Every structure is written in structure tokens, then in C-alpha cells.
């Protein structure tokens, strides 16, 4: 129908290596980008700031994590701590008068360095043990932030973000904040897409798939695992800073607790490990499901069909995450991205029924 | 093949009294071999005789506890596997070790890793930075794809193609690194006669086109006698015979190791 591979011929490697070789895919991408750029003009402020904006930033965070978990194959259950480091660093830097752009880079570097210190220690172990080691990072960072007044501003304190400007545009008002988030999401998306088609990404996948075979062709497994930690933590740190400045506009330690780490892992797993579109789908799914669910349950409770305590209501999303992760691992291990891929392949071969893979 | 040439050639790989223990088991007992430039050197022996262990010692996976390994005059004894690869030694594995998450082309391109400068920044600025490098190395990879006739499967995921093809992809990945020395660990295991003949042809072609020195581990004696210049036979970690292929394989000790002696056959 509209998806056709016929007629697409490559005569140069440059075109064969394009991100989206099919014209239909290109049109879809441009359409989505146009919709995202035009969002402030057709969306109400409520939807823009409470749905679109967090979705974009969480997608960027999920992309950072999928680079580490999906592409490089290193599990990380303390990614919220990485984001917390970025958020607090950026706030302290901007308060000290550093320009916002530099503060973002500083936030990324701080997260990357601390992430790497834990990574280097944790990378001596694999699999489940790596999970435990990264969990330890989550709790250590949480504890340090809460108990060092110089970082958190005292226990239970909230640090509000100073007003800043990004690329000479004051980061004030819904539209400016939205564009800030969109810019970051686009940068991370392009980066991860490009990593996947260049030697860096191939080396990471090689280490993930068979580290001894990677070593035999000259890839230093430890170096690339560490580089994966560095890059991913850098992006995570900047995402945390963007989240603090563009969405929360204030930070408290609870915003980056352990449950946020689990939420990020859920985004990556539900969306599909190592997939770019999966990060967006997963983030959207994980953000929307609790909202819909809470509304449904609350509506049912109000209507008198079932009685739930508010305590239980707060825990339902967590249970659903657990259920979702198990469900996806059992029935669709490659996540929402695979479902999208199946639909796309269906149209690609239509009216025939069988795809190649 | 090229006896006169090989006899005059310099030594590429020298293993000097290499020993390796795994706990109480001595897998390699003072093995000495020397491979000369340009030859195909066969390493044969029954299962468990230490062939793969010797290769793992050379490529840095199991550094020998005793002895020395020199490659082109430099000791590579305690080098990590990826450092050994950078010296110009490439190898394939007995059970295919391809990266299953990638296509055939990406697997082969990984062979170019040691010549590339991978970095996240280069990827971020792909259009101004990484693209040129990627395309230059793609051209190199296409030469190898051409040589090994892999054009038809270039874009397939590597785990859907047949085993014979996978072994060829692994050879292509090794050749892409432009090695001076190539170690093939049972490249014909599990192949039928036709695939075997293809593989032999590709090995000879590659050796001729790229001027390789090859260390071949193989169980198929027809292949060994057909293409190997010299052969070393291992049994229980010991070297039991050495010399031109046909003579070494007909050595009574080798026949005994493979088939058993007359008196214990009864």
C-alpha cells in the first residue's frame, strides 16, 4: 500500500546508511517532528505541560538508560540516582552563576564521573550481581543527598531552580520550557540513533552479545562497558537537570527515589530493550497507565462499585508496573517496539502475509 | 603448496615450551611450535588434545603459566586478548561466535574495529564526523564480502543464515581486520562436503590475496593433507609428531592416538 520497498535503490553507501531509507518512514518522522514543534499552538497548556513535556523528558531519560541496558547490555537499577546527581549539580552550578548551557554539561559530567566510579566497581560482576551493585548506588546517592545539607539544602528541603536562559532565550513560560525539553529529546534521539549505526554502537553490541568474541577482534570489553556507563550516565544526568529545570522547577530527594529507578526500567523493558521508538512508547505507556488506572479505579470507587482505600490506590500503579514487566517478558520480550515493528511489517508486505523475519 | 617459499620464510609465531595447567590437569605440556611466514600450518589431534587451549594461550584468553609466545619477535605472553588482536592476529571459533543481535554486514564491519575511532561524540555529529569513516571502512568490508561471496546475505540477521554461511561470515570478520596471522579453529566442523570444499577454496583464496599466514585446527584429514604445508599433532597436551602433513599424519604414534593400537583394539 503506502509502504513500498520497491523503487528504493541505493547507489551510494551514504544513502544506504540513512536512518530511514523508506520514503514513508521519512514522511512519518517529519510529520511527528512537525506535530511536536507545533504542539504549543494546538495543545492546551494543561496537556502541554503535564503530558507532552514530562513525556519528552522521561523519553530522553529512558533513551539514556536503554543505551546502557539495551545496547550495551548492562543492567542498571539505580538510574534515578544518576538523574538526581545531574539535577542537583545543575542547580548548584546555576546558583553559583554558571551559564545554564555549561551547567547542563557540568551536570552530565558529574553524573558520568560518579556513575563510572560505581560502574567500574560494579562491572567486575555481571547480571544479577550488577543489579545489586547499582541498587547500592541508588541508596548511597539518596542517603548522601539527604544527609549532606550542602547538597540538599537540609533534610526535607526543596531547592527551587533559579531562572535561566537557554541559548539566549529565557527559560520562562510553558512554551519555552516545552521547547527546551523537545530540544533535549531530539538531541538524545539523534545521538542514540547514530550510535546504533556507527562503530561505537557496534562495539557496545559486540560486548553485550559475546565479550570474548569482541575481545578477539580488538574491542576492549571493560573499556566499552565503562564507556557505555559514562555516556549513558552523562545523558541521564543532563536529563535529570532538564527534568528539574523544565518540569519540576524544584528538586527534592524524593523525586529521584528507588521507585523512579524501577519506573525507568519499566519504561525500557515495556518499550523494548535497545529500541529508540520503544523508549518513547515505553515512557508514554508507563506515564499514562497509572493516570488512566487511577482515574478508572477512583471513578469506580465513587460510583460505589468497589471500595478502595487511598493507600491501596497509591500502590496500584506499582503493582501494575510489576505485572506489565512480567507480562512483557513472557509474551513480547522485545516490548512495544516489536508490536510497532510487526504492524509496520504487515503494511510492508501487504497484501501478502509473511515477512522475512 | 609453497614449500620453498615457506622454508625460507621468517618465523611469524613462536611458542617456546608453553605449559598450561587447569587445576591438577596439565592441558599443555611444554609445547614448542614455530610458524613461518606465508605457510598454512596445521594443528591436529584428537578431541581434548589441547589444540584449542594452545590457541587460547596465543590469543591471550589462557596465558600460559610457563614458556613464552612471540609474534614477529615481540612477546605476546601476558597480553590481553584485545591487545593481541591489535598485533595483527585474528581468529575464528570452533562454535561460531558471531554477534547475534546484528546483521551480517555489521558483524563484518566489526572486524574493522581496530582501525576505527569509535566515540559517542563522533556519533552525535555523525554527518560531519563519523559518516566519512564509516563509508571508508564499508568499502573495505565490501572487498572482503566480494572475496568470500557473501553479497546475497549481506543484510540478513546473522542467526537466520545456515551454519556454513555463518562460518564464512566469521572468516570475513577475521579477514576484515587485515591480520598478518589468521587462526582458524575447526572452520569446517559440521559442514557437508560441498561447504567444506567452498571453505577450503576461500581459505586458499584469502591466503593468496592477502598474503596471510594461517594456523589451521582441523579434524578433516583430507583437508589437512590437501592444504597444510606443515603439521603438528597433539595428544593429551603433548606434541607427538611434526612435519609435512602426509608424513606426520601417517606417523605410527599419530595413528595410535587417533585409532588406537592393534593390541588394545582387541
Interface residues (C-beta under 8 A of the other chain):
Chain A: X13 X14 X17 X187 X190 X191 X194 X195 X197 X198 X199 X200 X201 X202 X203 X205 X206 X208 X209 X210 X212 X213 X214 X215 X216 X217 X218 X219 X220 X221 X227 X231 X274 X357
Chain B: X59 X60 X61 X80 X81 X82 X85 X86 X90 X91 X93 X97 X98 X99 X100 X101 X102 X106 X109 X110 X111 X112 X113 X114 X116 X117 X118 X119 X120 X122 X123 X124 X126 X130 X131 X133 X134 X135 X137 X138 X139 X157 X160 X173 X174 X177
